[in-house]
């Protein structure tokens, strides 16, 4: 098979209904988190505001991605693993915000938007992997 003929099927594999639901839910989570961030900027430093908004986003994202995007049941195991996706995203996002806002003097209100755009594909793939984990069946002897 030629790469040209495989490319559309490869794209469709990743651009399926769950990806579009992920983008939609991500929009809701992003809007909510960004609103919290802007509100908190009135009271605290931008990095602390980002951290608080990020935590709220993780909780909302776990619930909406489990129930709407991947249509899987909630579980304690997934709940404890899910934040690892966002821990990595948080570290990358904080670095991106620091570089763009702290070093490149980009407006602090734009920092989180830049961080989100850069991290979305990674977040989708890792979220899908974690939320579709199957529970281990216990063996009885």
ChimeraX attribute file (.defattr): number of C-alpha atoms within 10 A of each C-alpha:
attribute: neighborCount
match mode: 1-to-1
recipient: residues
	/A:1	5
	/A:2	6
	/A:3	8
	/A:4	8
	/A:5	9
	/A:6	10
	/A:7	11
	/A:8	10
	/A:9	11
	/A:10	11
	/A:11	10
	/A:12	10
	/A:13	11
	/A:14	14
	/A:15	11
	/A:16	11
	/A:17	13
	/A:18	17
	/A:19	18
	/A:20	13
	/A:21	16
	/A:22	23
	/A:23	17
	/A:24	14
	/A:25	18
	/A:26	21
	/A:27	12
	/A:28	16
	/A:29	22
	/A:30	21
	/A:31	13
	/A:32	16
	/A:33	24
	/A:34	21
	/A:35	13
	/A:36	18
	/A:37	23
	/A:38	16
	/A:39	13
	/A:40	17
	/A:41	17
	/A:42	10
	/A:43	10
	/A:44	12
	/A:45	10
	/A:46	21
	/A:47	15
	/A:48	14
	/A:49	20
	/A:50	24
	/A:51	15
	/A:52	15
	/A:53	21
	/A:54	25
	/A:55	16
	/A:56	14
	/A:57	21
	/A:58	20
	/A:59	14
	/A:60	19
	/A:61	23
	/A:62	19
	/A:63	15
	/A:64	19
	/A:65	23
	/A:66	22
	/A:67	13
	/A:68	14
	/A:69	23
	/A:70	18
	/A:71	13
	/A:72	15
	/A:73	11
	/A:74	14
	/A:75	12
	/A:76	8
	/A:77	13
	/A:78	19
	/A:79	17
	/A:80	10
	/A:81	14
	/A:82	21
	/A:83	19
	/A:84	15
	/A:85	18
	/A:86	21
	/A:87	14
	/A:88	14
	/A:89	20
	/A:90	20
	/A:91	11
	/A:92	16
	/A:93	24
	/A:94	18
	/A:95	14
	/A:96	19
	/A:97	26
	/A:98	18
	/A:99	14
	/A:100	19
	/A:101	18
	/A:102	14
	/A:103	10
	/A:104	10
	/A:105	11
	/A:106	14
	/A:107	11
	/A:108	17
	/A:109	15
	/A:110	13
	/A:111	22
	/A:112	22
	/A:113	14
	/A:114	14
	/A:115	19
	/A:116	18
	/A:117	10
	/A:118	14
	/A:119	16
	/A:120	14
	/A:121	14
	/A:122	12
	/A:123	17
	/A:124	18
	/A:125	13
	/A:126	14
	/A:127	24
	/A:128	18
	/A:129	12
	/A:130	19
	/A:131	23
	/A:132	14
	/A:133	11
	/A:134	10
	/A:135	9
	/A:136	6
	/A:137	6
	/A:138	6
	/A:139	5
	/A:140	4
	/A:141	3
